[in-house]
């Protein structure tokens, strides 16, 4: 009886949270349904623990690897062309679970309510590409001098304009996505996999089973 009680509690827990996602993430689900591939999803690697998490993004995100000066320059460029500062206020996600998992525990990502995003069709991690542009123009990757900041702005602006757009067709290309939303849900792939007993342990199967519930 105790085992059956645990099973029933798990089922109630997941049903409740799936309904929350379906109710509160309609704009994102609408985009998902534009595509026939029912295994499409966005992932986020996180240090959080737990099967289902609701998070409010930070508005002053500090970069893990990018120099703060470079981040400010990039945000200035993004704000000029797209109207917001995704490097410091956005959430970084990817449809490539290997990339996401390199940053922490693997979660499925669901923005709550209206959201905006910027993504590239090719850039998996902008840190590498930004540094490549700087090196190509004989600029340091950190601790820029005043005249170097101006030059960095000149060379990074076309890089941003040429590579980033709010294009739903690029959202699941496997590249970097910067998501702007007030709140978001995260669903642990590991914990859903434990509950969903008809899978062989592969992330694709875990994702497909959960996204099927969301799209129905």
N, C-alpha and C positions, 0 to 999 in steps of 0.2 A: 504493500500500500504506500509506503514511503517513497519508493522509486516512482510509482505512478503519479504521486503528488508532485515530485520534482519535474516530471515530464510535462504535466499539465501547467505548472507554473512557468516553465520555459516557453511553452506554446502561447500562453497568455501574454507573456512579456514580449515575445517577438511580434505577435499579431498587433499588439498595442502600438509598438514603435513603427511598424510598417505602415499602419494607418496614419500615424503622425507625419511620416515622410510624404505619403500620398496626399495628405491634406495641406501641408505647409510648403511643399516644394514643387508646386504645379508648374511654374515657369520652366524649371529645369527638366521636369518630366516631359513637358511638351516638346522640348528640344530632343530629348532621347527618342521620342516616338517619330521623329523625322527620319530616323535611320532604321533599316530593316534588321540590322545586326543587334540581336537582343542581349548580347554579352557586353555591349559598350558600357563603360563606366569611367568615372574619374576617381583616382586614388590619392591618398595623402599618407605620407609617413609621419608618425607622431610619437612623442614620448608619453602621451596619455595612455592610460590603461583602462580597460572596461569594455563591455560589448557594445554599448551605445552611448555616445557622448554628444552633448550640445555645447557649442563654443561660440563666444563672441570674439571676433578677431581683434588683435591689437591695432591701434592707430599710429603706433610709432615703432614699427618692427625694425629691429636692428639686424643688419646683414650677418650671415654666418661667415662668409668668405670675402665678399666684396668690400672694398675700402669705402668707408662712410662718405667721403667726398664723391666718389664715383656713383654711389647710390643716389646722392642728392642731385647730381647732374642728370642721371637717368630719369629720376622722378620729375625733374623740371621739364625735361623733353617730353615725357609721357603726358604731363599735365598740359603742356602747350598744345599738343596735337590731339589728345584724347579726353582731356578734362578731368583727369584724376591721377593720383600718385600711387600706382600699384606696387611699387617696390617697398614702400613703407606701410601701406595700409591694406594691401591685398593678401590673399592666401595662395600659396604656391601648390599646385596640384598637377597631376599628369594622368593620362590614360595608359601610360606604361607602368605597370605595377613594379617592375624591377627597379626603375628609377625612384619611384615613391618609397619603396621598402628600404632603399639605401639611407633614408633619413629617419627611419624609426619603425615602429609597429605599423603593419599595413591596415589601412582603413579605406572603406568606400566613402566617398565624399558627396554630400548633398547640400547645396546652398538653399537657405530658407528664404522664401519670398522672391521679390525682384532682385536681380543681380546683374552685374556687368562683368566683362572679362576681356582680357587681351591674350592672344596666343600667337605662336609662330608655327608655320608648317614644318620647319626643319630644326629649330633650335631646341635641343633637349635640356640644356642647362646653360643659361645665358652667361654665367660666370666665365666659362671657357671662351665663349665667342667674344664677349666684351674685352677680355684680356688680349685676345688675338688681335682685335682691332687696334687696341692701344699699342701693343708691341709693333704692329705693322707700321704705325706712325711715329715710332721712336718715343713713345710716351710711357712713363712708369705706371705700374698697376696700382700703386698706392702712394700716399704722402705727396700729392701733387703740389707744385708751386703755383702761384697765382696765374702766371702766363700759361702754364701747362693746363690749368683748369679750363681756360678759354679755348685752348686748342682741342682738349678732350671733348668739350661740348660740340665743337665743329665737326669732329670726326664721328662722334657717337650719334648725332642727330639723324644723319641719313641711314645709319645702321638700324635705328629704332623704327623710322618711318617705313623702310623697305621690308622689315621682317615681322612687324606686329600689326595685328588687326583684330577687331571683334567679328570673327568669322566662324559661324557655327560649324561649317564644313571642316574647319581645322581643329575643332575642340577635341576630337578623339584621334588625332594624328599620331599620338605618342610623344608629342613635344611638350614643352613647358607651357603651362597655363597660369596666368595670374588672375585670380577671381576676386571680385569686389562684392561683398555681401555683408549684411548687418549681423547675421548669425548663420551657423551651419551645423548639420548633423554629421557625425562620423559613425560608421558601422564596422566593427572589427571583423575582418575576414576570418581570422582564426576562430573567434567565438561563434560566428554564424556557421562556420564549417563544422564545429562540434555539434551544433543543434541539427543541422541539415545532414541526415545520415546517409543520403543517397549520392555520395560523391567519392572520388578516389584520391582526394587530397590536393588536386591541382587548383591553382588560383582561378583559372578560367571557369572551372566547373562551379566553384563557390560563388564567383561573381554572377554567372549565368543564372544560378538558382535564385539568388537574391533579387537580381534585376527583373526576373520574371514576375516575382511577387509585386514589385513596384509598378511595373507596366500594365498589370492586369486591371 
